[in-house]
Amino acid sequence: VGGLLGPFREELYFRGVLYRILRKRNDSIISTLISALIFSAFHVLGTDLTGLFFIFFSGVVTAFLAEHTNSLTASFIYHSIGNLVSVVVFQYREFFIL
């Protein structure tokens, strides 16, 4: 349950609030890029450049999902699965060729 709280809060804030505010003033591409950049900046501590690229990409995908479904459900599911995969890869990194 604790692993779901972070993605829930982040989707609520970054896609539910920030993206919608940006979307009222900009087109979907600009809103997506700005919200993904801010989402990445939020995660900058303890993350290398490769990680930030994937976080930015994830921010783009979740904004796209929120825009095209008009809901946070798909972006929340994507975000939660992404976090789960990240934890598994990190925990068992010696088994992965990265």
C-alpha positions in Angstrom: 0.0 0.0 0.0 2.9 2.4 0.8 4.2 1.9 -2.7 1.0 3.2 -4.1 0.8 6.4 -2.0 3.7 8.1 -3.8 2.4 7.6 -7.3 -1.1 8.5 -6.2 0.1 11.8 -4.7 2.4 12.6 -7.6 -0.2 11.9 -10.2 -2.8 14.0 -8.3 -0.3 16.9 -8.1 1.6 16.7 -11.4 -1.2 15.6 -13.8 -4.3 16.4 -11.8 -3.3 20.0 -10.8 -0.2 21.2 -12.5 -0.8 19.8 -15.9 -4.4 21.0 -15.9 -3.3 24.5 -15.0 -0.7 24.5 -17.7 -3.2 23.1 -20.2 -5.6 26.0 -19.6 -2.9 28.4 -20.9 -1.0 26.2 -23.4 -1.4 23.5 -26.0 -0.9 19.8 -24.9 2.7 19.5 -26.2 3.9 22.6 -24.2 2.0 21.5 -21.1 3.3 18.0 -21.4 6.9 19.1 -21.7 6.7 21.7 -18.9 5.0 19.3 -16.5 7.5 16.5 -17.4 10.4 18.9 -16.8 9.0 19.9 -13.4 8.3 16.3 -12.5 11.9 15.5 -13.4 13.2 18.4 -11.3 11.2 17.1 -8.4 13.2 13.8 -8.6 16.6 15.2 -9.3 18.2 14.4 -5.9 19.7 11.0 -5.8 19.2 10.4 -9.5 21.8 10.2 -12.3 21.3 11.6 -15.8 20.1 8.3 -17.2 17.5 8.1 -14.4 16.4 11.7 -15.0 15.9 10.9 -18.7 13.6 8.0 -17.8 11.7 10.1 -15.3 11.2 12.8 -17.9 10.0 10.2 -20.4 7.7 8.8 -17.7 6.3 12.4 -17.1 5.6 12.7 -20.8 3.8 9.4 -21.0 1.7 10.0 -17.9 0.7 13.5 -19.2 -0.2 11.9 -22.5 -2.3 9.3 -20.7 -4.0 11.9 -18.5 -4.7 14.1 -21.6 -6.1 11.3 -23.8 -8.1 9.5 -21.2 -9.3 12.6 -19.3 -8.6 10.6 -16.1 -5.7 9.9 -13.8 -6.4 6.2 -13.6 -4.1 5.2 -16.5 -1.3 7.5 -15.5 -1.5 6.2 -11.9 -1.3 2.6 -13.1 1.6 3.4 -15.4 3.4 5.3 -12.7 2.9 2.5 -10.1 4.1 -0.2 -12.5 7.1 2.0 -13.4 8.0 2.4 -9.7 7.6 -1.4 -9.1 9.9 -2.2 -12.1 12.5 0.3 -10.9 12.5 -1.2 -7.4 12.8 -4.8 -8.7 15.6 -3.9 -11.1 17.4 -2.0 -8.4 17.0 -4.8 -5.8 18.1 -7.5 -8.2 20.5 -5.4 -10.3 23.2 -8.1 -10.2 21.0 -10.3 -12.3 20.5 -7.7 -15.0 23.0 -6.7 -17.6 22.7 -2.9 -17.6 
